[in-house]
Amino acid sequence: MKILYICADGIELAGNTGGAIHMRSFIRALGEAGHTVSAVSSCASSLPALEADLHARVYAAPRAPWNHTLSHAIAAGNRVLGRPTRHNPDPVRVLHNFTFLKTASAVAQRLEPDFIYERYTLWSLAGLWLARVRAIPLVLEVNAPLAYEQKQYRAGLTCPPLARWVERSIWRRADLVLAVSEPLRRWLEKARVDSGRVRTLPNAVDTRLFHRDLDSQAIRRRLNLEGRFVVGFAGSFRSWHGVEFLVSAFRDFHGADPSTHLLLVGDGPLRPRIEKAIREAGLEQAVTFAGAVAHEKVPLYLAAMDAAVAPYPALEEFYYSPLKLFEYMAAGRAVVASRVGQGADVVEDGKTGLLFEPGDRQSLVQCLRRLKQDATLGSDLGKRAHAACSERTWAGNAARVIEWVEPLLGRKRPAAAPTEGAGLETQPYKSWGETP
């Protein structure tokens, strides 16, 4: 098949964030399966290297210079008014549709795709418009309810009611909606997305990269971890990842056993605060910051961990599909995860990992003590976790998407000829104005 993959978000396609890894892994899986893929991203550098890696054509659709100017002007105004400053304010995101759609339309004209696959982005209308004009299916991958997330955890929204209305309108009009977790699927259905068009497709892992047959000795020697029981975390340092909680639990764990060590792989906005907490606890010699690591090198760091922790807090809404869990498991680590969201479904307590109640520091410490005292338990958990991940591959995810899309290809709508000033209200849409 010929597939147009688009993402209007500011995720650097060549980067090391979870979103970038997800995007590259899925595009690569489609290309390796023999499909012809063209990808359009708002932020994509090193295009020749990306194309060789992904077996796909890659096109960048960055913000226009005038939109950069607008972004700086809004940021300056917010600083004067004492308001939070965002890298891409809502008006900038909305106006980026014109630039992004121009590039995506040109690529679609050359490719003539069978369907469009879009990673959902707040305020992005390009996929929906292109799919309707070209009379082809739109597959929408939803990783989070972004209007809620932007308001709850980030710098807020300019107009929350409008953001929610646009978001739900896009969800409801996609031909196939992929939710990365069951909680997110329920969220979509509460938003009155037709349940018959929603499928659950959790994150996956590249088992060629993450596996058990890696030698950890070089990393252990370089980081001076030899002879230590290493507790590890890999991911971004953000509030919903629970790194601060892990540090507080490790303080108790290390206090009872000074031979233990904490290895933190990654970076993020909370790092200064975490470093301060470590200094105040006197743990500088017991904690190693590996910093941001290229994704292909992460497995080597995981191999140095005796316990790999996913310390997610008890969030009001946990709709994520934690990439790190699948990578921990595929790498054959002894996984310790909070019993929340998809983690409680992916990790089988006592069989493929150990679960603790979110926010319960002593429960986490007890899990770590069990693994420290029983090396055989950790080894067995790692082996079973690795086996459980053998089917959770990106290639499998790509195959499922193709299987779900095939029945849609015979039901193409009549193409709507674009007219001057036409937008998403162009027919065959009839319910743009329905109440969210």
PyMOL commands that set and color helices and strands:
alter all, ss='L'
color gray80, all
select helices_A, chain A and resi 18-32+47-54+65-81+90-111+126-134+146-153+160-173+182-190+195-197+217-222+239-241+243-256+271-280+284-286+295-303+323-330+343-346+361-373+375-388+394-408
alter helices_A, ss='H'
color red, helices_A
select strands_A, chain A and resi 2-7+36-41+57-60+115-119+138-142+176-179+198-200+229-234+260-265+287-291+307-310+335-338+354-356
alter strands_A, ss='S'
color yellow, strands_A
deselect
rebuild
show_as cartoon
